[in-house]
Amino acid sequence: MDQFIHPFMDWNSPGDLRKRFNLFKQKCQLIFEGPLWNELESTKVRFLLLWAEDMGLKIYNNAIWEHEGDALQLKYAYEKLEPYSNRHSNQILARYKLRSLTQGDRTIEAFINEAK
């Protein structure tokens, strides 16, 4: 695990939550298909939940599973987390905030990162 910086999901930052979740999911998949390729599916789900922070764990714990083993499969874990990001994504508000964003006394790097 010291070979890479693990991703984390920020559920609270302003902006497009759906876009942040999709990037988070892609980073997780790269790690699961790379350094963690030989781990069990249940271990990968546990890593996903650690990286999804408290809100992701709360969503996962409140999920209703169709079959008993679904809770330990990545496909179904993503399916439970993704709808939350879709419901809480507001494109209009995100565009408004981007248009009204000013650099102020921040460095150009910090300003560009926030704009992304």
Secondary structure, 3 states (H helix, E strand, C coil): CCCCCCCCCCCCCCCCHHHHHHHHHHHHHHHHHCCCCCCCHHHHHHHHHHHCHHHHHHHHHCCCCCCHHHHHCHHHHHHHHHHHHHHCCCHHHHHHHHHCCCCCCCCHHHHHHHHC
